[in-house]
Amino acid sequence: MIMIIENKISKTLYELIGKAQELSRKKPQKVAVLLIGSNFENAEELLHYGVDEVHVAFHKELKRFSLDPFLRIALKVIDETKPDIIISPADSFGRTLMPAIAAALKTGLTADCTELDFDEKGQFLQTRPAIGGNVMAMIIIPKHSPKMATVRPRTFKPAEKIGKKEGAFVKFWEITEKDIKDRAKLLSFTPKENEIDIQSADVIVAVGKGMRKKENVEVAKKLAELVGGAVGASRAAVDAKWLSHDHQVGLSGKTVSPKVYIAAGISGAVQHVAGMKTSETIIAINKDKYAPIFKVSDIGIVADATSTLEEIFKKLEKTAEERI
């Protein structure tokens, strides 16, 4: 069995289901989903995407992720279902929960995978960037089970609706007070600004140190807002405190695959490119005509990034006003 663990029904979950279905065709086995959280009204819908089993563990106290209860519940389900492979998204949820599960089960975990496959012997292959993204490492865990991996969001194609399999079912697990017992206590919560997450955006305006100073990032924000997109950043821009880490694109940030990716003042280090190279259209703006970013771009503009973004913003704003 291949089990996917998630705390929400999202596009990333459908991506993992799609990859699990592909793997099950190479080496026949069931595909299961374990959902842990506070509300899964549409859980049964997953059965129409070829999932054999949907395990639901919900309780009002599981609204926010906390390691103790989520780990305890996951281990209880794993102990009964005994999956051979466990996968989860490489986001804050998966990156926190999966290592704890692996430690408890005394097995291996391959983090931030960009490919999953079986070889001709049926061994599970996990591929991930290594050595700063300069090489791709293929990991095999031949002697331990379950095999575990976290997968970067926006890496695989989402599953398609194929209909419910015969015998597919949803199981609701009983959650007790002992299950939700937690050593951690939430003292306060400050909601983030109402921004579009870069991993779900169709348009990303990403900025690098070529923008010269923090104040110049404002034009990228205005442009992103105008086109209904999000603002991304290189590691250098994040290290300079121009934007927070949740804007960072690359191996040490997020993997994105928008319809349009504008790289403004970004040189194109391999670590950054690894996180955005699957974008449909890449527009690079850089004063250095030899910048590596131009090697992966569809459109290259050799110019100052800040002034170019300002010109793009003015023209699009004028076009929008004329339409009104």
Secondary structure, DSSP 8 states (H G I E B T S, - for coil): -EEEEESS--HHHHHHHHHHHHHHHHS---EEEEEEES--TTGGGGGGBT-SEEEEEE-GGGSS--HHHHHHHHHHHHHHH--SEEEEESSHHHHHHHHHHHHHHT--EEEEESEEEE-TT--EEEEEEETTTTEEEEEE--S-SSEEEEE-TTSS------B--TT-EEEE----TTTT--S----------S---TTT-SEEEEE-GGG-SGGGHHHHHHHHHHTT-EEEE-HHHHHTTSS-GGGBBSTTSB----SEEEEES----HHHHTTTTT-SEEEEEES-TT-GGGGT-SEEEES-HHHHHHHHHHHHHHHHHHH-
